[in-house]
Amino acid sequence: MATYVTQPDSSVSPRKGSDIVKFGVIGYGYWGPNVVRNLDQLDRVDLMHVCDLSASARERVQKAHPHISVTADPNDLLASSEIDAIAVVTPVWTHFELAKKALENGKHVFVEKPFTSNSAQAQELVELAAKKNLQIMVDHTFLFTGAVRKIRQLLDENALGKLYYYDSTRVNLGLFQHDVNVIWDLAPHDLSIMDHLIQTPPEAIVATGQSHLNGHEDVAFITVYFPDQVIAHVNVNWLSPVKVRMTLIGGEKKMLVWNDQAADEQVKVYDKGVSVTSREGVYNLLVNYRSGDMWAPRLERAEALTHELGYFVDCIAKGETPVNDGKAGLRVVKMLEASTKSIRERGALVYL
Ligand SMILES: NC(=O)c1ccc[n+]([C@@H]2O[C@H](COP(=O)([O-])OP(=O)(O)OC[C@H]3O[C@@H](n4cnc5c(N)ncnc54)[C@H](O)[C@@H]3O)[C@@H](O)[C@H]2O)c1
């Protein structure tokens, strides 16, 4: 049974200079520049080196951050006695080897989503970090958005009542990945949010999907069954003419809509619901629809990655385990594996 921790503490004060964490970043492609920019801006971080195999990526680092040293050899970072923590921002199939070496060399690791290519690798990294007393943080970025932090708070306050469902749509045109299908690319976001919000281990998964262009599924639908009649659904698609980032969460007392693309009022809470009473047995059901007010809670506006990396530095300094630790990464990888298995068997129910 997984153990869960509540929201990260955003009120932790900056630590003194001696607690500075020395970082190296491996991978400066599409997402790496965001990690580098954020680490470089954090007071308690000394970002020493960035590594990328590609010469053009290294040139981009030098242009944007002339004070940071660059290298083509990951071992310059992994074996460095100066570096305390490594961020692995490379394609998923490289995560395991790089993170393992970093941990073996006594470094904390921040690893991109999805954590690893399979659950055996994730399990091995979790055990290695525990043995070495090091922290793993998996970049489940969305947990640190104002929207997810607010939804977590609403659930903690039982504002929605008993949870009925979680239904998320994450579709757009491309970006086609060469090494993974649309599930491994986009669904880690939804599965990690779901894991964080529902906080109960799922029972089983059904997934369907189809590949049309490059041999990897580009359209997929995942259904996740949780105990107590909680059900979740995720729609991920690289072939959508429009970009949609929309999540519905239904509870017994209230329901909410999170539109991640809205300029403001991203989360709207509806006082809507249904209650059923039966007068004379099940054949005489009386259905009452409740349609009350809608309100949009105020959300924190800070960039999620800034908050997340600051929290990682806190966890390292205090020796605390982050909510998005290696075990959280492992739980998501297990759901991804189960989804892949179900797709291969054309929608078979796969127990977790
Ligand atoms: N958290 C998020 O919201 C988010 C968003 C996008 C991507 N990602 C994740 O970030 C990771 C990287 O994705 P991307 O889109 O930036 O990929 P990318 O292909 O654009 O960039 C990867 C970079 O890593 C470099 N690289 C590969 N292997 C290397 C190695 N062994 N040593 C040094 N450099 C190496 C490549 O040269 C490339 O520049 C993936 O795991 C992806 O899922 C996360």
Ligand as a Chemical Component Dictionary entry (heavy atoms), coordinates in Angstrom:
data_LIG
# 
_chem_comp.id                   LIG 
_chem_comp.type                 NON-POLYMER 
_chem_comp.pdbx_formal_charge   0 
_chem_comp.three_letter_code    LIG 
# 
loop_
_chem_comp_atom.comp_id 
_chem_comp_atom.atom_id 
_chem_comp_atom.alt_atom_id 
_chem_comp_atom.type_symbol 
_chem_comp_atom.charge 
_chem_comp_atom.model_Cartn_x 
_chem_comp_atom.model_Cartn_y 
_chem_comp_atom.model_Cartn_z 
_chem_comp_atom.pdbx_ordinal 
LIG N1  N1  N 0  7.551  17.910 -17.107 1  
LIG C1  C1  C 0  7.095  18.288 -18.273 2  
LIG O1  O1  O 0  6.089  19.002 -18.400 3  
LIG C2  C2  C 0  7.830  17.830 -19.507 4  
LIG C3  C3  C 0  7.613  18.474 -20.739 5  
LIG C4  C4  C 0  8.324  18.015 -21.848 6  
LIG C5  C5  C 0  9.203  16.942 -21.723 7  
LIG N2  N2  N 1  9.372  16.340 -20.525 8  
LIG C6  C6  C 0  10.276 15.201 -20.354 9  
LIG O2  O2  O 0  11.612 15.659 -20.453 10 
LIG C7  C7  C 0  12.452 14.643 -21.012 11 
LIG C8  C8  C 0  13.181 15.245 -22.225 12 
LIG O3  O3  O 0  12.196 15.608 -23.184 13 
LIG P1  P1  P 0  12.519 16.685 -24.312 14 
LIG O4  O4  O 0  11.222 16.909 -25.007 15 
LIG O5  O5  O -1 13.281 17.826 -23.751 16 
LIG O6  O6  O 0  13.475 15.813 -25.261 17 
LIG P2  P2  P 0  14.462 16.365 -26.377 18 
LIG O7  O7  O 0  14.740 15.197 -27.282 19 
LIG O8  O8  O 0  13.978 17.645 -26.955 20 
LIG O9  O9  O 0  15.801 16.722 -25.575 21 
LIG C9  C9  C 0  16.598 15.758 -24.966 22 
LIG C10 C10 C 0  18.033 16.268 -24.948 23 
LIG O10 O10 O 0  18.831 15.328 -24.226 24 
LIG C11 C11 C 0  20.067 15.151 -24.909 25 
LIG N3  N3  N 0  20.580 13.828 -24.545 26 
LIG C12 C12 C 0  20.044 12.623 -24.834 27 
LIG N4  N4  N 0  20.759 11.640 -24.242 28 
LIG C13 C13 C 0  21.759 12.245 -23.575 29 
LIG C14 C14 C 0  22.819 11.752 -22.762 30 
LIG N5  N5  N 0  22.990 10.453 -22.522 31 
LIG N6  N6  N 0  23.677 12.639 -22.228 32 
LIG C15 C15 C 0  23.505 13.987 -22.473 33 
LIG N7  N7  N 0  22.533 14.504 -23.230 34 
LIG C16 C16 C 0  21.650 13.644 -23.756 35 
LIG C17 C17 C 0  19.718 15.285 -26.390 36 
LIG O11 O11 O 0  20.854 15.653 -27.148 37 
LIG C18 C18 C 0  18.646 16.381 -26.359 38 
LIG O12 O12 O 0  19.204 17.667 -26.520 39 
LIG C19 C19 C 0  11.525 13.483 -21.365 40 
LIG O13 O13 O 0  11.562 12.541 -20.331 41 
LIG C20 C20 C 0  10.147 14.135 -21.429 42 
LIG O14 O14 O 0  9.090  13.244 -21.133 43 
LIG C21 C21 C 0  8.708  16.775 -19.411 44 
# 
loop_
_chem_comp_bond.comp_id 
_chem_comp_bond.atom_id_1 
_chem_comp_bond.atom_id_2 
_chem_comp_bond.value_order 
_chem_comp_bond.pdbx_ordinal 
LIG N1  C1  SING 1  
LIG C1  O1  DOUB 2  
LIG C1  C2  SING 3  
LIG C2  C3  SING 4  
LIG C2  C21 DOUB 5  
LIG C3  C4  DOUB 6  
LIG C4  C5  SING 7  
LIG C5  N2  DOUB 8  
LIG N2  C6  SING 9  
LIG N2  C21 SING 10 
LIG C6  O2  SING 11 
LIG C6  C20 SING 12 
LIG O2  C7  SING 13 
LIG C7  C8  SING 14 
LIG C7  C19 SING 15 
LIG C8  O3  SING 16 
LIG O3  P1  SING 17 
LIG P1  O4  DOUB 18 
LIG P1  O5  SING 19 
LIG P1  O6  SING 20 
LIG O6  P2  SING 21 
LIG P2  O7  DOUB 22 
LIG P2  O8  SING 23 
LIG P2  O9  SING 24 
LIG O9  C9  SING 25 
LIG C9  C10 SING 26 
LIG C10 O10 SING 27 
LIG C10 C18 SING 28 
LIG O10 C11 SING 29 
LIG C11 N3  SING 30 
LIG C11 C17 SING 31 
LIG N3  C12 SING 32 
LIG N3  C16 SING 33 
LIG C12 N4  DOUB 34 
LIG N4  C13 SING 35 
LIG C13 C14 SING 36 
LIG C13 C16 DOUB 37 
LIG C14 N5  SING 38 
LIG C14 N6  DOUB 39 
LIG N6  C15 SING 40 
LIG C15 N7  DOUB 41 
LIG N7  C16 SING 42 
LIG C17 O11 SING 43 
LIG C17 C18 SING 44 
LIG C18 O12 SING 45 
LIG C19 O13 SING 46 
LIG C19 C20 SING 47 
LIG C20 O14 SING 48 
# 
